[in-house]
Amino acid sequence: MISVHRSDDRYRGGDPDAGIETRHALSFGPFYDPDNLRFGPILACNEEHLAAGAGFDEHPHSHTEIVTWVVEGELTHRDSAGHSTVVRAGDVAHLSAAAGVRHVERNDGERPLTFLQMWLAPLESGGEPSYTVVPGIADSTPYALPQAGAMLHVRRLTEGERTALPDAVRLYVHVVRGRVALEGEELGPGDAARITGAEGLEAAAVAGAAELLVWELR
């Protein structure tokens, strides 16, 4: 079963006057939809747009696995566990909030920043917070998130190139850039497909190169 969710249908949030524009794929904050609370362990998939100098002041998280993918620009991250770094396009950043952590996310660069942030529920609560960045992750190197029973795959395709998707109980496919054909549907930037009982599926880039993120979920 495949359910396609378009970028234009996302809930619009953030604080535009402060240079923050957000598009939520699932219920988040004031945007409540009892039929769109989560997909497997995925609790949120937020597309964030920060103007130069804008950002999120220090705020807390707990019992959440937070994975960030920068689309363009640079994201500055600082947290109460002592981590400080700049996340760039092609890096996978993973904050395991565990029993509790506070962090700051800002665009300290001179150009606009766009990033995708995905929150997943851990299989077990508690523990010590941690922060990991994998710079320039390759297509052939999936990022395992055992805390949430999930695996992140990055696919970068040239025009006309096809890629097999993992067989899984659930897949969450998000198109970062370009256009992708999947099971008779065409998905553009910001579109996503939620798939249950995935078996023998392929995705193909159409009308140019494409980049997509694929969550393989238990």
ChimeraX attribute file (.defattr): number of C-alpha atoms within 10 A of each C-alpha:
attribute: neighborCount
match mode: 1-to-1
recipient: residues
	/A:1	9
	/A:2	16
	/A:3	10
	/A:4	15
	/A:5	16
	/A:6	14
	/A:7	19
	/A:8	11
	/A:9	12
	/A:10	20
	/A:11	17
	/A:12	15
	/A:13	18
	/A:14	16
	/A:15	11
	/A:16	12
	/A:17	7
	/A:18	13
	/A:19	16
	/A:20	18
	/A:21	17
	/A:22	20
	/A:23	21
	/A:24	21
	/A:25	27
	/A:26	22
	/A:27	19
	/A:28	19
	/A:29	8
	/A:30	8
	/A:31	16
	/A:32	12
	/A:33	11
	/A:34	9
	/A:35	8
	/A:36	13
	/A:37	16
	/A:38	19
	/A:39	17
	/A:40	19
	/A:41	19
	/A:42	22
	/A:43	21
	/A:44	20
	/A:45	24
	/A:46	23
	/A:47	25
	/A:48	20
	/A:49	24
	/A:50	27
	/A:51	21
	/A:52	18
	/A:53	15
	/A:54	18
	/A:55	21
	/A:56	15
	/A:57	10
	/A:58	14
	/A:59	12
	/A:60	12
	/A:61	17
	/A:62	15
	/A:63	20
	/A:64	27
	/A:65	25
	/A:66	21
	/A:67	21
	/A:68	21
	/A:69	22
	/A:70	22
	/A:71	20
	/A:72	15
	/A:73	21
	/A:74	22
	/A:75	23
	/A:76	16
	/A:77	20
	/A:78	16
	/A:79	20
	/A:80	15
	/A:81	15
	/A:82	9
	/A:83	12
	/A:84	14
	/A:85	13
	/A:86	16
	/A:87	21
	/A:88	21
	/A:89	18
	/A:90	16
	/A:91	18
	/A:92	20
	/A:93	22
	/A:94	21
	/A:95	21
	/A:96	26
	/A:97	25
	/A:98	20
	/A:99	14
	/A:100	17
	/A:101	20
	/A:102	16
	/A:103	20
	/A:104	16
	/A:105	18
	/A:106	21
	/A:107	24
	/A:108	20
	/A:109	15
	/A:110	11
	/A:111	14
	/A:112	17
	/A:113	26
	/A:114	22
	/A:115	23
	/A:116	19
	/A:117	18
	/A:118	19
	/A:119	21
	/A:120	24
	/A:121	19
	/A:122	21
	/A:123	12
	/A:124	11
	/A:125	13
	/A:126	13
	/A:127	12
	/A:128	11
	/A:129	21
	/A:130	16
	/A:131	19
	/A:132	12
	/A:133	17
	/A:134	13
	/A:135	13
	/A:136	11
	/A:137	16
	/A:138	15
	/A:139	11
	/A:140	9
	/A:141	10
	/A:142	16
	/A:143	17
	/A:144	14
	/A:145	19
	/A:146	10
	/A:147	16
	/A:148	20
	/A:149	16
	/A:150	21
	/A:151	17
	/A:152	20
	/A:153	21
	/A:154	20
	/A:155	21
	/A:156	19
	/A:157	21
	/A:158	15
	/A:159	16
	/A:160	15
	/A:161	15
	/A:162	18
	/A:163	13
	/A:164	12
	/A:165	20
	/A:166	19
	/A:167	15
	/A:168	16
	/A:169	14
	/A:170	23
	/A:171	26
	/A:172	20
	/A:173	24
	/A:174	24
	/A:175	21
	/A:176	24
	/A:177	18
	/A:178	21
	/A:179	22
	/A:180	30
	/A:181	16
	/A:182	19
	/A:183	11
	/A:184	7
	/A:185	11
	/A:186	15
	/A:187	24
	/A:188	19
	/A:189	17
	/A:190	22
	/A:191	23
	/A:192	23
	/A:193	20
	/A:194	18
	/A:195	19
	/A:196	18
	/A:197	12
	/A:198	17
	/A:199	14
	/A:200	10
	/A:201	12
	/A:202	13
	/A:203	22
	/A:204	20
	/A:205	24
	/A:206	20
	/A:207	11
	/A:208	14
	/A:209	17
	/A:210	23
	/A:211	19
	/A:212	25
	/A:213	17
	/A:214	20
	/A:215	25
	/A:216	24
	/A:217	22
	/A:218	13
